């Protein structure tokens, strides 16, 4: 039983180290990106968001249903990114999200870098 407790403590420590590394990575990345927040870069980012927004809405009936995985694959982004962009469009008043269909997930956080996942 002592070995099981040791294993649990090692797993906890390992998971804690991964979480801490993820937080540090996020802080570092935020600091790096904030140095790019010039008006020119902001305008380029806004243009990029507009291009993605048009790709999302192209051929989409409104009102209508949107298949998240299919549309994400079609425009070359993750489902998580597409959901974020849909929220961006809603905040702009360009669409209104009125319904979301939920299904069981795959058990993995799509936003975590593979380097932090157990091998």
C-alpha positions in Angstrom: 0.0 0.0 0.0 3.0 2.3 0.7 4.1 1.9 -2.9 0.6 2.9 -4.2 0.9 6.1 -2.0 4.4 6.8 -3.4 3.1 6.4 -6.9 0.2 8.7 -6.2 2.5 11.3 -4.8 4.8 11.0 -7.8 1.9 11.4 -10.2 0.6 14.4 -8.2 4.1 16.0 -8.3 4.5 15.2 -12.0 1.0 16.7 -12.8 1.8 19.8 -10.6 5.1 20.3 -12.5 3.3 20.1 -15.9 0.7 22.6 -14.7 3.4 25.0 -13.4 5.2 24.7 -16.7 2.0 25.5 -18.6 1.4 28.6 -16.5 5.0 29.7 -17.1 4.7 29.1 -20.8 1.5 31.1 -20.9 3.1 34.0 -19.0 6.2 34.0 -21.2 4.1 33.8 -24.3 1.9 36.7 -23.2 4.9 38.8 -22.5 6.3 38.0 -25.9 3.1 38.8 -27.7 2.5 42.0 -25.8 5.8 43.3 -27.2 4.2 42.9 -30.7 1.1 45.1 -29.8 2.0 47.9 -32.2 -0.8 49.6 -34.1 0.4 48.0 -37.3 0.4 44.5 -35.8 -3.0 45.1 -34.3 -4.4 46.1 -37.6 -2.9 43.0 -39.3 -4.5 40.8 -36.6 -7.9 42.5 -37.1 -7.5 41.9 -40.9 -6.7 38.2 -40.2 -9.8 37.9 -37.9 -11.9 39.4 -40.7 -10.6 36.9 -43.2 -11.3 34.0 -40.9 -14.7 35.4 -40.1 -15.6 35.6 -43.8 -14.4 32.0 -44.2 -16.6 30.9 -41.3 -19.6 32.6 -42.7 -19.1 31.8 -46.4 -21.9 29.6 -47.6 -23.4 29.5 -44.1 -27.2 29.9 -43.9 -28.2 32.2 -41.1 -30.3 31.1 -39.3 -28.8 27.7 -39.7 -26.7 24.9 -38.1 -22.9 24.8 -38.2 -20.9 21.5 -38.0 -18.0 22.7 -35.8 -15.5 19.9 -36.6 -16.2 20.0 -40.4 -16.0 23.8 -40.7 -12.8 23.9 -38.5 -11.2 21.3 -40.8 -12.4 23.1 -43.9 -10.6 26.4 -42.9 -7.7 24.7 -41.2 -8.1 25.5 -37.5 -9.0 23.6 -34.4 -12.6 23.3 -33.1 -11.6 25.3 -30.1 -10.3 28.1 -32.3 -13.5 28.1 -34.3 -15.6 28.3 -31.2 -13.5 31.3 -30.0 -14.0 33.0 -33.4 -17.8 32.3 -33.2 -17.8 34.1 -29.9 -15.9 36.9 -31.5 -18.5 37.2 -34.2 -21.3 37.1 -31.6 -19.6 39.9 -29.6 -19.5 42.0 -32.8 -23.2 41.4 -33.3 -22.7 39.6 -36.6 -24.2 36.4 -35.4 -26.2 35.2 -32.4 -25.4 31.7 -31.0 -28.7 30.3 -29.9 -28.0 26.6 -29.4 -25.1 24.3 -28.9 -25.3 20.5 -29.2 -22.9 18.7 -26.7 -21.4 15.2 -27.2 -18.8 13.3 -25.1 -15.3 14.6 -25.5 -12.2 12.7 -26.3 -10.8 13.1 -22.8 -7.9 15.4 -23.8 -7.6 19.2 -23.5 -7.1 20.3 -27.1 -5.4 23.5 -26.0 -2.5 21.7 -24.2 0.7 21.3 -26.2 1.5 17.6 -26.9 4.9 18.2 -25.1 3.0 18.4 -21.7 1.0 15.2 -22.2 2.1 12.0 -20.7 3.8 9.6 -23.0 
